[in-house]
Structures are given as structure tokens and as C-alpha cells.
Amino acid sequence: MPRSPVVARTRAGASVLAALTVTALVATGQPATAAPAPPVAEPLNRAFDRAAREYGVPRDLLAAVGYGESRLDGHAGKPSQANGYGVMHLASNPDNRSLEKAAALTGEPADRLRRDTAANILGGAAVLRDHADRLGLDRTERRDVNAWYPAVARYSEAEGPAAALYADTVFTFLAQGLTATAPDGETVRVPSRPVAPDKDEVSAAGVYAQSPDYPSGLWVPAYSGNFVVGRKATVDKVIIHTTQGSYAGSISWYQNPASKVSAHYTIRSSDGEVTQSVREKDTAWHAGSVNSSSVGIEHEGYVDNPAWYTEAMYRSSAALTKHLAARYSIPKDRSHIIGHSEAPGATHTDPGPNWDWNHYMQLVGGSPGTPGDSLTFPSYAVQQSGSSGPQVKAVQQLLNAQGYAAGSADGIFGPATKSATQAFQRARSLTADGAVGPKTWTALLSAGTTPALTRGSSGDAVKRLQRSLTAALGTTVGADGSFGPTTESAVRTYQSSRGLSIDGKVGPATWGALQAGR
């Protein structure tokens, strides 16, 4: 986006509104028609009024920016994924120093700007005014909300399409109006109005580019250093995320070389708009060990605020997931459509307890079920007569799959399961005690075909290998179906400890040792 200090501005006609990329929903589902003066007891409204007066920023514009950034939730000073703070998302990262700029402009310390909502709103107003001044807006122009469009785009600290998406969202909130309820119950209103934003400085070129993989989506590519071209595994799952930030801000974050993150798709809260940032054929960096075998869908919002999870978002996301399931033959169940928190080795909590999985899976047309791979665990405990739970069910499934009659996979280790275990153990020359310990687990988990596997291999055979190595070594080997450096290291450790030739490859000798329970 150009950065000239003064730009010529022309007044667009009313038809400009039709070109906005959003049809945002208001917080209550209905446009507001009036903005009465707030009672003295309403601190958020008073903060917007004071900041607007002090820095000459239209009050409703300021409120719309805050609503778009945070749904008016300061999150008690906790940062977003881009290290942004408060209602106005004052950020401190290598490409966005709006927190530091606000501190310099207002004289407020950075810590207060992070944690105090009134100070944060004042800081946001100061930054917006600074952008307006650098654009050359005079007093008369500052009274016209339409003249602020380039300043709002600059507030995003994004470039090109991402900046336009950001500003368009704010101006659609102004056009539609909003009635928003803050976390403390206070209501903030912005009346609807005709808008004709001055877009001269912000090129719309590329904003309406079509997603190359999903026809109803937009295309705003991530920085090339934030994903890997190609994949090392077959796509077999969809990962559901929450951005911990705004829609346009998250898309911009994928374009930031410092972020080292990306997602294939991001979905807007207000209307379900979809933007693709990484091709499906490529590996986005969104879920650690399962990146190569999954498609990542980010959803605008914050885990702790259910207001972001709108019906428009659910329906749009479900339509995308159905599309992906059909394209990649992904089962529409909770073992293959999972949250970030459910991915192996995950340290994140999204999409969190406010995400309605039952509703989502109904929209997808799948089974709600329970999350996770029913055979994959971070460790495998001894299972024996009287045991119960998911690992017993896994034992029963594995035994039945190998032709040993363990009975119904009900998760209860009864006589039929013990008898089947003993028969399996005798066939593998293991001690036939009917208890499933490390050796029996290793043999069960590795049972099946024995293809040659090496670094770069992928698929179900690699998952079997990874599970059986977890049981054999007693340490977790992520079962993502991708034979990468971690799996190769585990293979070498296993080969060394079992007196096998150490080459990091899985051939007949290594498969034979695993299937014998060594």
C-alpha cells in the first residue's frame, strides 16, 4: 500500500457500498437506528466519547474499529496471537508498533495501555489521528467519516488486500449499524448510515481475487516463509482453530515474516466470509505434528468469548469442511474433524468450550462422536482383566481386526478379551498371560502389512509404525502418518536397542521385530 504523506481524495458514489466485501451482521442481529447519549455510569461509552473529542476522531468510527478488533473485550490485558492488547488491539510486534506509538502520542505507559480500557481506547484514537495527519486530512475532512477509510486501512498495519478487508469490515459496521454488549453488560450503539468511503490510497486490486481451491472464497496469500510448498502425507483430517484476533488482522499476520504461522483458510465471524491464504496442496503451519496431513481452518475470534461464534460462521465453515471431506475422502466424524486442542502434542486450547461441536457436526452432515484417533495415545498402559476405558476398546478393535474374537469393542476387559489376547500372544510366541503389556501392545499396534518405509513416506502404515514405536520405546512418537526426522530418530533408537542394523529405515527386519513384540 502506498505511503505518501498527502493523497488526493475523490468522493465515491453510494454504489461504493455495494462493492464492500462484507455484509456484516450487527451484534444483536438488527441494525441500530439511534445512538442516545450514554448515562454517566457507562465507562466504555464515556471512554469512546472522550477519546473522540480529544483526538478529533469520529466517535462511531472509533467504536466500529474497537468492535471489529475485539468485540469490545479487553481480555484483561492478555495478548492476541499478534501480541495486540485491549479493545483497540494496540500491538507490539516487529511489523506493528501501535502500542509503542500510542504510548508516545498519549504519554500513557505501555502497561496501562495494555490493561486499562479507557487508556487503550484513547491510545487507539491517538494512533488513528496520527494516520489521518500523515495522510493530510484537514479539519473539515476529519468531520467526514468517509475520508477516514485510508487511515483505518493503515491502522491495520496490513498491506494491499488485507488492509482493504480490514477497512471494508469497519465501514460495513458503520453502514449496517451495531448494538454491541460488552463483557460487563454495557451496551455500545453505532447508528446505521449511508457510507461512500474514499478508497483512493487503498487499492482494491486483488481483494476480490478468487480462492484457487474453494470457489466461494477470496485469496490473500501468506508470506512464502510461513508455510512449506507440497506435503509429506496424505490429507486425512480438518483442524478447527480460533484466531485469537480479528479476521483481517490474522490474514495479515500470516503475511508477516516474523509470525511463522499460517492457515489454509480463515472465516469471518460477522458473515462467514472465507479467505484462503495457503494452497491445499501445500503445508500450512497451524497444528504442529499434523500440519502435513491436515487442512487448517481458522475462525475469527477469541476462545473465551462465545459472541464470535455466529451462525453465519458455523454454516460457512461447515460448508467448507464438507467440501474438503468430499475432495479428500475425509470421514465426517470427530476422529478426522478435530479441534487444535485435540491434535497430537497440542499445547493450544482452541476452539475451546464455547465451540458447539454437536451443531457443527450436524451442519457438516457427520457424526458428533468423540474426538481423536481411537488407537492413538501418548502412552500405552497395561490392560488386563477388570480394566476398562478407551485403551481396552483399542485392544478389542485391534484383536478383532486380526481375526481374534475379542467380542464387542465395549471398553470392558472381560473373559472374551482375555481369551483373544492369549490366542494372539501364543501366535506371536509371547507369554500368554492374557495381559496387554508393552510387548503385546507393540505386536498389536504394528500388525498388518509390512511395506518398506523411509523418511518421506506417509499414510496409515506410518501411523502403525509410530504407534508401535510409542509402545515399544515408552516415549511418545506423534502418530501423524508422516515419516519425518522425529520418526526416523525413533526408528534408529528402536533398532539400536533391539540389536538391529541401524539405518533409520523400516524393512523386513524392523517390521518383524515389532510384530514379534520385541
N, C-alpha and C positions, 0 to 999 in steps of 0.2 A: 504494500500500500504506500503511495507517495507520502512524503513527509514535508511538503512545502509549508512555510510559515503562514502564508496567506493564499487562499484559493478563491476563485470566483464561484459564486453560487447562483444557481437558477432555481426558480420556483417550479417544481413539478406539479402537474395537474392532479386532480383527485384520482385519476387512474393509477397513480403510483401505488396506492394502497393495494390494488389488486395484484400487483407484482410482488408484494411481500411474500416471503417463503413460508409464512406461518398463518394459521387461523387459530391463534391461541385461545384456550378456554380460560375463563376467569376462575378465580379460586372457588367461588360458590356455584359455578355453572351458569351464572346470569350476569350480564353486563351491569355495571353500576351507572347510575344516571345523575348522581349528585355527590358532592364532597363537602358535607357540612363542616363547619369549624369544630375541631376536636375539643372535648372537655379538657380542663386543666389537668385532670388526673391521668391523661393518656400520654405516657412518656415517649412512645415511639412516634406518634403524630407530632408531638412538640419538637422532637429531635429533627424530623424532616422539615418542619416549618422553619426552625431556627437556622438549620444549615442552608436551606434555600435562600433565606433572606441574607445571610452573612456572605454567601458567595455568588449570589445572583444566578442561581440555577433554578429552572422551573421545578416547583415542588413535586408535581406529579411525575415529571421525568425522573427525578431523583428516587421517588418511591418505586417507579417501574423498574429502574435498574436494580434497586435493592431486592425487589420481589423476584426478578429473574435470576439474580445471583444466589439467593439464599432462602426464598420463601419467608423472608423477614426473620430468620432464625440465626442467631449469632453463634450457636453451638458452644456456648460457654468458653469461647476463646480457643477452641480446638481447631486445628488447621484442616483445610481441604487437601485433596490429593496434589494440588499445585502449590501448597503452602500459602493458601489465602485465608484471611480471617474476617469474621464478623458478617453483619448484614450486607455490607458493601463489598465483601471479598477483597480486602486490601491484601495484596500478595507480596511475597518476598521470595523470589526465585531468580535464577540467572537472567531470564528474559522479561520479567515483570517485577519492577521495584515500586509498585504503587504504595506499599506500606511505608517505605522509606521516604517516598515523595510526599505522602500525606503528613508524615512527621515533620518534614522540613517546612511545609506550607502552613501548617496549623500551630506548630510549636508544641504539639502534644507528644509525649514519649510513646515509643512504639508499643510498649507493653499495654498502655492504656488504650491505644487504638485497637489492639487485638481483643481486649476484654470488655471495654465499656461501649455499649451500643451507641449512645449519643455521640461519643467521641469518634467512633467508627463512621457514623453517618456524616459527621462534619468533615472527616478526612476524605470520604468519598466525594462529597460536594467540592472540596478544595481541588481534588485531582481532576474532576470533570471541568471545573472552571479553568484550570491551568491548560487543559487541552483546548478549550474554547479560545483562550487568549492566544495560544500558539497558532491557532487557525485564523486568527484575526477577526473574530466575531466582535462587533461593536455593541453598545448598549441596546440599541433598537433590535438588532438581530438576536441578542440573547433573550429578548422577550418572546421570540417566536420559537416554539418548541421544535418546529421542523428544521430550523437552522442547526440544531444540536446533533443531528444524525452523525456527521463525521466525528464529533467529539465523543459520542457514545461508542462508535466503532473503535476509536483509539483507546478508550477506557478498557476495552477487552484485551489490549496488548497483543491482539492477533493480527494476522495479515490476510489480505485478499478475501477469499470466500468465507473463512471462519469469522473474520471481523464483520462481514456483511450479515452472516447468520445471526451474530450476536445483536447487532443494531436492529435488524429486522424484528427480532423477538421483542425487544423493548418497545419498539414503535407499534407493534401489534397489540401489546398490553395497553398502550395509550389509546389505540383505535377502538378496541373492544371494551375497555374499562375493566376494572377488577375490584373485588371486595375480598380482602385477604385477612385471615385471622392469624395473628402472631402466636407463638407458643404460650404467652401469658394470658391469652384470650382477648387482647386488644385488637380492634378492627381498624384496618387501614383501607381507605377507599380512594380510587382514582376514577374520575368520571370518563365515560367514553367521549370521543371527539373525532371529527374528520382529521386525518393526517396526510400530509404530502411532503415526506422528508426530502431534504436536499442531499442527494447522493453523489454529488459531483466528485468528491475526493475518493469515494469508496467504489471501486469498480465492481460491478456485478458480474463481470466475466468469470465464468467457471462456477458461480454459485449454483446455477441450475444444471450443471453437468450431471448426467445420469450415472447412477451406480453401474459399474461394468458387470456385476454379478446379480443384482437384485433390481429389476426394472423400476420399481416404485420408489427407490431410494436415491439420495444425492451422493455425489462423490467429492470428498475433500481428503486427499491423500496424506498419510502420515509421513514424517521425516524418514528417509530411507535407512537411517541408522537405528530406528526404533522397531524394526521387525527383520525377519530373515526371509529372503526370497526362496520359495519352494517349501517342501515338507519332507520330514523323515518318517512319517507314519500316516496311516490311513485315517481320515476324519471319521470318528465314530461317536462324537458327543458335542453337545452345545453347552457352553458355560454362561450362566446368568450372573451379571455383575451390577453393582451400583457405583456410579462415577465418583461419589463424594465431591461433587462440584456441579457446575452448570453444564448444559449441553454444548454450547459453543466453546465455553472455556475448556472442556475436556477434549474436544476435537482439536483445539489449538494446542493443548498440552501434548497431544500425540505428535504435533509438528515441531515440538521443542527438542532440540538435540540433547538437552540435559535430562529429559524425563525418563528415557529408557523404558517406556511403556507404550502400548498401543492396543487397539481392539479392532476387530473386523468391522463391527457396526456399533453405532450409538443411537439411542432412541430418546426423543424429546418428551418430556412429561406432559406439556400442555396439550399437544395434539397428535403425538405419536409419530412425528416426522422421523425418518430414518436417514442417517448418513453413514456411508461406508468409507473407511479410511485405510483398510488393508485388503488386498485381494484375497479371496478364499483359498486360492492355490498357494498362498504364502503364509508364513507362520507369524502371527501377531504375538506380542509379548504381554500376556494378560493373566496367565494361570500357571506359571512355573512348569512343573514336570509334564503337564498335559497340553502345553502350547501346541505341539506338533500334531496332536490327534484331535484338536477341537477347534470350533469356531466360537469366538468370544463376542457376546452382545452386552454392551454397557447400557445402563438405564440412568438417565439424568436424575440426580437427587442425592439424598443422604440416608444412610441406613436407619438413623434414629427418628426420621420424620416421615410418617406414612402419607402425608399430603402429596408427596411427589409421585406416588404410585397410582396414577389415574387410570380410569377405564380405557381412555384413548391409548395410553401407553401399553397396557396389558394386551389389548386387541392387536395393536400394531406389532408388538413383539411376538405374540403367538403366531400371527400370520407369517412372520419371517422364520420362526422356528419350524413351522410346518413346511415351509418352502425348503429349508435346509435338510429336514428329515427326509423329504422325498428325494432330494438331489443326491444325498449321500447314504441312503438306506439306513438312517439312524433310527433305532427303535424309539417310539414315543413313550418312554417311561422314565421314571426317576433314577434309573441307573445310568441313563445316557443324556438326560436333560437335567443338569445339576447346577447348584449354586457354586460360586467361587469358594465358599467356605467348605464345600464338600469335595473339592478336588484333592487328590493325594498330596500330602505335605503342605496344605494351605495354611497360611497364617492370617488370612483375612476373614472377616465375618459377613461380608455381603453375599446375597442381598438382604440378609437379616430377617428377624421375626415378623416384620411388617409386610414382607412379600407374601402374597396369597398364592401358595403353590397349588392348592386344590383348584382354585378358579383358573389359574394359568394353564394347568394341565387339561382342564375341561376345554378351554379355548383352543389349545393345541390339538385336541382330539385324541389324547392319550390317557394313560392310567396314572392317577396320582401316586400310588405305590409309596415306596420308601427310597431315599436317596442311596447312591453308592453302588459299587460293584459287590455283588453278594459273595464273591470269592476272594476279594482283596482286603487284607487287613495289614496294619503296620507291624504286627507280630502275630504269631500263631501259638496259642496256649494249648496245653494238654487237654484233650477231650476224652471222656470215659463215661461209663455207666453212671447215670444220675446227673450228668452235665446237661445244660440247656442253653439256648441262645443262638445268635447268628452264626457262630463258628460251628456249632453242631449241625445246623442247617447246611452249611457249606460242605461239611464232611458227607452228609447224606446225599447232596447233589452230586458230589464227585464220585462217590461209590456207585450210585445208580447209573451215572454216565458211563462207568466202566463195566457195567453188567453185574454188579454185586447188589443184591436185593436188600437195600437198607430201609425199605418201606417209605412211607410218606415223608417228605422233607419238612417236618414239623418243628425242627429245632429241639427235639427231646431225644436224648441218647438212651434208647431203650434196648431190649433184647435183640430186636431185628438189626439195629445199627451195630451192636457189638458183634453179632454173628457175621455180618457182612464185612466188618473191619477185620476180623480174624481170617476170613477167607481171602481177603486182599493181601493181608500180611503173609500168609502161607505162600501165596502165588509169587510174592516178591522176596521170599526167603528171609523175611523179617520175623522177629519174635512175635508169635501170635497171642499176645496178651489182651487183644481187644481194645486197647487204649491208643488214642491217636496222639503220639508224641512227635518230636522233631523229625525222626526218620520216616514215620508213616505219612506225616504231612508232606514232606519233601517228595515222596514217591507219588502220593495222590495228586499233588498240585502240578507235577511235571508230566503226568500220564498223558499219552496221546501220540500224535505224530512227532517225528524227530528230524525236522528239516535243518540243514546247515544254517547257522545264524552267525552273523558277524556285525561289526559296527556299521550302522546304516540300515540294518534290517528293521522291519516293523510288522505289526499285526498281532493276532491272537497267540501265535507260538511264542513271540517275545514276551507277552504278558504271562504265559505259563512259566516261562523261564524265570521272569522277575519274581513271581510269587514263590516259586520253589526255592530260589536263592534266598529269599527272605526267611523261609522256614529253615533252610539248611544252615545259614550263617548266623541266624538270630539277630540280624540287623535289617532295617527296612531298606528294600530296594524298590523304588517307585514303580508301580505296575502301570506304566503309561503306554506300553506297546511300542516304544521307540528305543532301539538298541543304541544308546549314546555312550559317552565316556564313563558315566556312573555305572551303567550296567556292565560295560567291559571291565571296569575295575573290580566289580563284584565277581565276575566270572573268573578273573585271574586269582582272586583271593580263594575262591572255592577250589579251583584247580590245584593251587599250591597246597591247601590244607588237606586235599584228598590224594596227593601224590600223583596227579595227572600232569601231562605236558602243559606247560603254562604259555598259552598263546592268545588268551582273551577271546577265542572263538569257540563256538559250541558245535561240536561234531558228534560222531557216534560215541566216543569215549565219555565225553562230558554228559551227554543225554543219558547214557547207560548208567553212569554213577548216580545221577539224580533220580532216575526212575527205579533204581535199586534202593533208594533211601539212604545213600551214603552221606 
